[in-house]
Amino acid sequence: MPKEQHEEEAILRFATYLRATTGIGYGVTGRDVPVASGQNYDYELTRANGDKLAVELFRLIESEEDFKRQRAWGRVIEKLKQEVAQRKLKGYMVSTPVFTYRKRDLDAYVSQQANAIENAISNDGDKEQFSAGGYEFNKIANLETILFSYSPGARAINPSGTALEQFARLLPVKNGQLEAPGHSRCLLVANSAIFVDPGDAIKALTNVDFSTFPNIDLIFYETTPGEFSVIFSRSVYEAIREPAEVTDPRLIPLRNQCLRFMLADKKNEAFEYIKAMSTASGNMGWLDDPEARMNAVMHVEARLKEYDQPDEALWLLEMLHDDPSPGAGGMNDPEDLHARVLRGDDVRFITTVRGHLCWLMSHLIARNVPEHYKRILQILDRYASEENLYIRTQVTFPLAEFVSRRRATRNQDGTAFDWDRNERQHVRDLAFRMLRENERYPRVMEGLLHVFNSLRDVDETEAEEILTRFLATRQEYVLHNLAALVVFFALFRDSHWQNEARFDRQKFVEILKQQIVRGDSSIRASIAWHLWKILQDKHLPYREVKEYFPLFWDGAYDSHVISMCAIAIEGLSTIAPSDALELFKRMVRKTLDNISQSAGRNFWLSSAEKMIPLFAQQPDDLVAIVSDLRDLWIKGAYIGDPTVIFMSFTQVDPARRDEVRRKFQAIHAEMKAVHPRLADVPWGA
């Protein structure tokens, strides 16, 4: 049967590729060559020296229907990218609907779609995520273009899964067609699934047992016409499983990618290969793939947690503690996390080789085996002064594990925890060294808060230094969590570790008061929450924290602070009702004073429905506070359910109930005159 034009063109491109990469010419010497199985392979190529290559073509595609749809999508996107660039649209990942159009209308259709995208961004561009006209938009900071993805209906694109599904379906057939002894036998895969790149195909093939397909020696992948990649080599497949060195330098990248994907899938034979090769060479410099090395750390971390066997983790730590990923000043890090930490970005995710090593060390520390600590501490000591600030942030996690064990003498099972005293002191010194060296880097300081939340047995001078340095960051994400330490030093430190040096808390009481009144809104709100939790959990009697609650009204108005205080006031209503009512009145007055000065801001007053009925024993105060709530409501504040508030008159002493009801009816009438849709109140109840 004559070959199709696309097949003839593909084999000629492949022969050209082979000549370019090997320096040897290939000629087509056979088509539809029969084999003993009764099948045939597509092409026979013969080298100048007579060696023969059996080639079977393979088109990677989901289905003919999908293929047509993807080609149609690709034609639109090619033009749409140009159109949105001309309109200077940028900063979004856009998931598209299915495109349906006639070829002759393509340009008009693209213009129509560009209009839809531009209008959607114009209308909702202030949102992080939004949808319009079948498009889904996700804002991405600093993205200088529009990125398009394809999700027809609810179906997600899984490139590796797409490839694996097709390989699983066709490899048994292709293996039979390549039963050609004396030949190098290969598949030539043409990409018709536009979302599958060579990496996706390699990842898919690492899940295939090629011992069942002995006739396939090589698989080449043509991503676009003329662009070929080796995605499978039997020599690499067998080397990883023996293990043995891969001697052909052209196959080293393939081997490394296979190891990367196999480690990500927790295939232990990949780690055994890495272990054998690294032990033989004395280091891991041969594995020139940072993602593979990073995946090796994650693989070992998972095995440590599952099997509690530290030998692999300790071995890998020795192999990789000097790894160049990431390097000083952001080198060897495509995301440049160092620069992101430097400018204050949130980079709490774990990545890079040494970033993952910090978490591996955390798990080793948590095993409570002190003989491992000396070496880990040596590495952390160096990482703590690392020029790369991202690594400094990661150091804080294993350091926090160390600090939390610094005073321990027994394990949970009662056995002795014999950790060297000098190393315990070294951990403490390292924490303070990092505190002093990173004051200019708030994101590192954020991580250090985890350390100092476990290092509280400090003297007055150290406690003051800790608070001073953290307060100096002036960053909400630091100050919010610092509140716990401010409260602890003021209210609890003097009663802890009483056998050690005396701790005079008065200075820290003053710091607590200063932060309640003049601190950043984040620390004020967090302090309010901590004070309430102290009462709720009965850590201290109310009389010991009573003086702090009124101070919140001496500071600037802040809605977040108000909300946290409202929670505390509700709780106080059962502990100290009269104080709770006074605090609530001050909260309402504070809100009312500020709503008059802050047009356009949202005001939210919670707890009114719970607190107002408590005023029923004081009818004059009840009418006064409801009058204030009326003023807030008219100015646009949320005060809760007005009906519930007005119905509080039913709890007033009968001698004055009618009087209060009449006053409430007048207040309600004023409110309804402003907003006629206000719900009626059942006054006759």
N, C-alpha and C positions, 0 to 999 in steps of 0.2 A: 504494500500500500504506500503510495507516495506520501512523503512527510509534509506536514503543514509548513507554511511560510514562517510562522513564528518559531517553529522548532528548528528549521534550518538556520535562521538568524541567530537563535540562541546558541547553537553548537559552534557557529563560527566565532561568536563573541567569546565563548569559553576557550576555544583553541587559541585565540589571540591573547587572552588572559594568561593561559598556561605558558605561552612563549615568553610573555613579558616577565613572568615571575620565576621561570626556570632557565630561560635562555635557550631552550630547545624547541624546535618547531614540531608541530603536530599536524597530521593530515587525517581527513575523514576517509576511512577505508572500509566502512561498512554501515549499513542502515538496516534496522529491524533484524538484528543478528540472532538466529535461533540458538537455543541452549538445550541441554539434555532434558530439562523439565518439560519441554514442549512449548515453552514460552519464548520470548525474545527480548533483547534490550535494544534501546533506540539507536545508539551510535557506537561504532568502534573507532577510536582514535589511535593512530600509530605514530610513535616517536621516530626520530631519525635513526636511532640505534635499533629499531625493531620492537621495542617494548610496546605493549598494547594496553589500552585503557578502555574498559567497558563503561559506557555512560547511559544511565537511564534518567529521562527527564521526569520532573515532578512539579506540578503547579500547585502552590500553597494557596488555598482558597477556602472560604467558609462554605459558600454555595454559589451557584450561578446568579441567584437573585441578589445575594449580598454583594457579589462581585460587581454587578451592574450598578447597585445602589452606591457602593463605595467609589466607583469611577465617577458617577454623577456628582457625588459629594466633593470629590477631589477637584473636579473642574470648577465648581462654584468657589471653593475655598481658595484656589489659586488666584482667581480674579478678585475675590473678596478681600484678601490680604492687601492687595494693591489699593483697593478702594478705601479701606479704613485707614491706611497709611496716608493717603492723600488728604483725608479729612482730619488727620492728626488725632485719631482716637487711640488710646493706649491705656494700659493698666488693668486689663481684665483677662481672665480665663473664661472663654465663652463656649458653653456646650450648645450645639446646634440641633434643631429638629431635622427630620428627614427632608431633603430638598426634592421638590417635584417641579419639573419645568420641561419645556420643549427646547431642543437644541438651538433652534433659530431665535429663541427668546432669551438666550443665556445672559447677554449683556444687560438687558432690561431687568431680568430677574435678579442679577447681582446688585444692580443699583437699588432695586426695591428692598433687598435684604440689608444693604448698607444703611438705607434710611431707617429701617426698623431698629437696627442696632444703635444708630446715632440717637434716635428718639428715646430709646430705652435708657441710655446712659444720661441723656439730658434730663429725663424725668426722675430717675432714681439713683443717679451717680453718687449720691451722698451715702448710700447704703453699702454694706460689705457684701451682701448677697441679695439678688433680686431676680425675678423672672418676668419675661414679657414676650408675647408672640411666639412661644415655643422655645425661646432662647433662655438659658440659665447663665447668669453673670456672677462671677466671683472676683472681687477686687484683690489685686496683688500689688503691694507697695513696690515702687521703683521699677515696675515692669514698663519698658519703653515701647511696647507693641501690644497687639491683641493676639492671644493664643486661642486656637480653635480646637475643640475636641468633638467627638461624634458619639452620641448616645441615642440611637433610635428607640423611641418609646422608653420603657423602663429597663432595657437591656444594657448592661455594662460591657465595655470592651475589655477583654482579657487576652492580650496579645500572646502571652506564653501558653495560655490554655487553648487558644485557637490553634496554635502551631502543634501542640501536643496531640490534640484531638485528630488532626489530619495525619500526623506521623503515625499514630497508633492504628489508624484505619488503613494506611497505604504501605507501611514498611513491610508487613508480611508479603504483600504482593510483589513489591520491588525486590525483596530478597530473593524470591523465586526467579524473577527475570534476570537477576545478575549472577546466576549460577554459571560462571564463566572461568573455569580453572586456567591459570597461567596469565590472567589479566589483573591489572589493578582495577578494582570495581568501585564505581562511585555513582552517587545520585547528584544530579544537578537540579536544585530547587529554584524555581522561578517564583518570585514574590508577587502574588496577586491579592494578598491580604495586606492592605496598605499600612496597617498598624503594627505589623510584625517586623521588627528589625533583627539583625543578626544575633544580638544579645538575647532577645526573646526566643529565637530558635534554638540557640545553644542551651538556654535554661530549660526549654522543653525537652531536649534530647538527653539532658542529665538524668531524666526520669525514665529513660528507656533502657531495658536490659538487652544490650547488643550481643550478649552471648547467644541469644535466640535468632540472631540475624547475621550468621557468619559470612554471608556473601557481600556485605557492605563494608568497604574499607575506608571510604571517604564520602563526606557529604559537603557539597559547595552550595552556597546561597547567593543568588543574584538579587540584591535588594532593588536596584534599578538597572536598566539595561547597561551592561558593561562593568558594573560594580559588583565584584565577587568577594566572598569571604568563606574561609573554611569553618564549618560549624560542627564537624565531627571528623575525628581521625581514630581509627582503631588502635594505632600505636599509642595515642594519648590515653584512650580508654583503658587499654591494658596496663600501661605504665602506672596509672593511678591505683590500680587494683593489685599490682604485684608487691610492693611499689618499685619503680625503677625510674631512672633519669630519662627525660625527653631530650634527645640529642639534636633534633632538627630545630634550629633557632626559629624557623618560620612557624613552628607549632607551639612555641612557648606562650604567646598570647592566648591561644585556644586553651592550653592546659590551665593557665591562670584563671581564665573565665569559668572553666568547668569547676575548678576548686571553689571559686567565689560562690557559684550557685549551689553547689553541693553542700557547702558549709551552711549557707542560708537555710537549706532544707534539713539541716542537722544530720547529714549523712556522715557517719563516723569514718568511713573509709577515706574520705577526703582529709580529715584531720590526721589519720594514721599516716597518710602519704606526706603531709606537711611535717609531721614529727620525724619521720624517717629521713627525709631530705635535709631538714634543718639540723638534725643530729649529726648527719654525715658531714655537712659543710661547716658546722659550728655556729651558724647564725641563720637568720631568715631573710637575708639580703637577696637571695635568689628569687623570692616571690615578689616580683615587681608589680603588685596589684594591691593598693591600699584597702580596697573594698574586701578583697579576699582575706587580708590580714585582720581587718576589723571583724569580719564574719567568723574568723577563727576564734577571736576573743569571745564573741557572743555564744559560739558553740560550746566552748569550754565553760563559760559561765553557766549555761543551761545544764551541762553535765554535773557541774559542782553542786548546783542546787538539787538536782535529781538524785545523785548518787553519793554526795558528801565525800567525794574522794579528791583531795587537794593536789595530788602530785601533778596532774596535767596543768592545772592552773598555775602552780608555782613554776613549772618548767616554761610555760608560755610567757609568764611575767619576766623571766630572765631573758627570753628571746626578744621581747618586744619593748622593754622599758625605755629603750633609746630610739624607738621608731620615729621616723621623720614626719609622721602624720599625727597631728599637725606640726608644722615647723614654726620657727620664731617669726613673729610679726605676721602670721597668717599664711606663710609658705606651705605648699602642699595641702592646701585646704580650699577647694573651689568655692565654698560658701564664705570664706574669710570670717570665721567666727570671732577671731581676735578683734577685728575692726568693729564687729557688731557689739561685742561686749564693751569696747572702748567708747562707743557712742551711746551706750545704755540700752541696747535692744534686749528683749527677753529671749534668751537662748537656753532654756532649760532642757531642751531635748539632748539626747546622748548621741554623739557621732564621733568620727575619727578613731584611729587605733588607740591612741593613748587616752582619749576621752573614755572609751569603753574599758580600758585597763583600770581606770580609777574605780569603776563600778565593780570590776572583778576583784580588786583589792578590798573593796567594801565587804563583799561576800566572804572573802578569806578572813578578814578581821572578825566578822560576825560568827565564825566557827569557834571562837574563844580558844585558840591554840597559840599561846604566847610565843612559842619557839619560832613561829612564822613572822612575828611582828618586827623583829629587828630589820630584816631586809625590806619589808614593806615601808617601814618608817624611813629608811634611807632613800627610797625612791620618792616618797612623798615630800621629804625634806628638799629634794632637788626640784620637784614639780612646783612646790609652793612659791618659788622665786622664778618660775618659768616666764620667759618674755611673752609667751602666748597667753593672753589673759583668759581665753576659754579654758585652758588646762587649769589655771588657778581656780576657776569656778568649780571645776570638777573635783579638785583636791578636797574641797570642803566636805564632800560626802564621806569618803573614807576617814577623814580627820574627825568628823562628828562621831563615827563609829568608835574610833580610838578614845575620844574624850568621854563618851558615855561609859566606858569601861575603866576609866582612869583610877577610880576609887574602889573598884570591885575587888573582893578578896575570895569570893565563892562563886562557883558556877550555879546555874539553876538547880542542878541535881545535888548540890551540897558539897561537891568536891572542891578542892582548893584551886583557886585561880592565881597561879604563881607567875606574875608578870614583873619583870625587872623594874625596880624603883626608878632607876635613871631614865629608862625609856618612858615611864609614866610622866616624869617631869619634862622630858623632851617633848612629849605631846602637848603639854600645857604651854611650854615655851614657844612651840611652833604656832599654836593658835594665836598667841599675842603678837608674834612676829608678823603673821599674816594680817592681823588687825591693823598694825602700824604701817605696813607697807602698801596697803590697798585702799586707804581712805579716799583716794582720788578716783576709785573705780567702784561705783555703787553696785554694779551687778555682782562683783566679787564679794562685796560687803553683804549683799543679800544672802549669798551662800553661807557666809561666816555666821550669820545669825543662827543657823542650825547648830553650829559648833558651840556658840556661847550660850545657847539655851540649855546646853548640857554641862556647861562650865560655869557654875554659879557659886562655887565655894571660893569667892574672891574677897580680898580685903576692901576697905573703903576707897583707897587710892585706885585700885584696879577697877572697881565698879564704876567709879566716876569716869575713868578713862574710857571704859567700854561704852557707856552712854554718850559721852561727849563725841567720840569718833563716829558712832552710828548716827547720832543726831545731825552731825555735820554733813552727811550725805544729802539731806533735804529731799530725799526721794520717797514718794508715797509707798512704793513697794518694799522699802526698808522700814520706814517709820511705822507702818501698819503692824508689822510683826515685832517691832521693838517694844511696843506697848507692854508686852508680857514681862520683859525684863525691867522696865520702869516700875511697874506695879510690884514685882517681886522684891527688888532692892528696897523699895519704900515700906513694904508691909510684911515681908516674910524673912528676908535674909538674916535679920538679927536673931531670930529664933532657930535658925538652922546651924548645924555644925557649932554648937555652943562650946565645945571643948577647944575650939580654935580661937584666934584673936577676936576680941570684942568688935562688934560692928555697930557703929552709931548710925542709925537710919535717918536722923533728922535732915541731913543734907539731901537725902533722896526723897523724903517727903516733900521738900520744897521743889525739887525737880518735878515730881509728880504733879504738884499743884500748878507749876508753871506750864507744863504741857497741857493740862486740862484747860487752862485759860488761854494760853497764847500759842499752843502748838499747832502743827499742821492738822488739817481736818481728819486725815487718815489716822493719826495717832490719837487724837481726841476721841474719835468714834470707837476705836479699838479699846481704849482705856475704859470707856463707858461700859462696853460689853464685858471686859474682864472684871470690873467692879461688881457688875450684876452677877456674873458666874460665881464670884467669891461668896456672895450671899446665897445664891441658889444651891450651891454645893456645900454650904455651911462650913467654909474654911475659916471664916472669921465672923464674929457677931456683928450685927448692924451698927452698934455704937462705935466700932472701930473704923468704919468706912463712911459713916454718916456725913462727915464734914466735906466730903469730896463732891457729892452729887450737886449741891447748889452752885458749885464753882463753874459748872458747864455754862450757866447762863451769864457768867461774867465775861465770857469770851465771845468771839464773833459768831454770828449766826451761820450755821451750816446744816443743810438738810440731812446729810448722812449722820452727823452728830445727833441731830434731833431724833432721828429714827432709832438710833441705839439707846438714847436716853429714854425714849418712850417705852421700850421693852423693859428697861430697869424700873421705870415708874409703875408700870402695870404690876410687876412683881412686888414692889414695895407696898402696893395697896393692901396686901395681906400681912405684911410685916410691920409697917409703920404707916397706917392709913392717913393720918393728919399730915405727915411729911410728904406723902405721895400726892395729896391734893394740892399742897403748896407748890411743889415742884411742877405739877401739871399746869397750875395757873401761870407760873413763870414761863413755862414752855409756850403756852398759848400767847402770852404777852410778847415774848421774844419773836415769835413767828409773825404776829400782827405788826410789830414795829418794823420788821424787815420787808414784809410784803408790800408795804406802802412805798418803800424805797427801791424796789427791785422789780419793775414792770417786765413782763416777759419770761420770768423764771417760773419753774414749776414748784409749787409748795404742796407738801403732803404731810398731814397731821394725823398720825395713827394713834390708836389707843383711846380716842374720845368716847367711843361707844362703851368701852369698859369703865372709864373713869367718871363720866358725867353722872351716872346714877348714885355714885358715892357722895355727891354734893347735895343729895336730897335732904340730908339732916341740917343743911344750912341753906335755906331757900333763897336768901338774898345773894349768896355766893353763886348758887345754881343759876339764877337769872342773869347775873353778871357774866358768868363764864359762857353761857349760851349766847349772850349778846355779842361777846367777842368772837365766838365761832360763827355767828351770822356774818360779821364783818369780814372774816376770813373767807367764808363761802362766797360772798358777793364779789370778792376780789379774785375769785378763781381757785382758791385752795381746796384740796380734798380734805374733808373733816370726818369722813365716815358716813353712815346712813343717817340723814337728818330725822327720819321718822323715829328711829331708836332713840336719838338724842331728845327729841321733843316728848316722847312718851315717858321720860324720866319723871315728869310731873306726877305720875300716878304713885310714886314712892314718897312724895312729900307728905308730911303730917296733914291729916284731914283739915285741921284748923286753917291751913294756909294753901291748901291744894287748889282751890278755885282761883285764888289770887295769882298763883304761879301759872295756872292754865291760861288765864286771860292774857298775861304778859307774853306767854309763849305763842298764843294765837296771834298777837300783834307782831311778834318777831317773824313768825311763819308767813304772815301776810306780806311783810316787807320783802321777804325772800321770793315769794311767789310773784310779786309784782315785777321783780327783776327777771325771773325765769319761770314763766307760767306753767311749764311742764313739771315743776316740782310736785312730788307725790303729796296727796292729801294725808292728813293725820287723823286717826279715829279719836277725836277729842272726847267723845262720849263714853269711852271705855272706862 
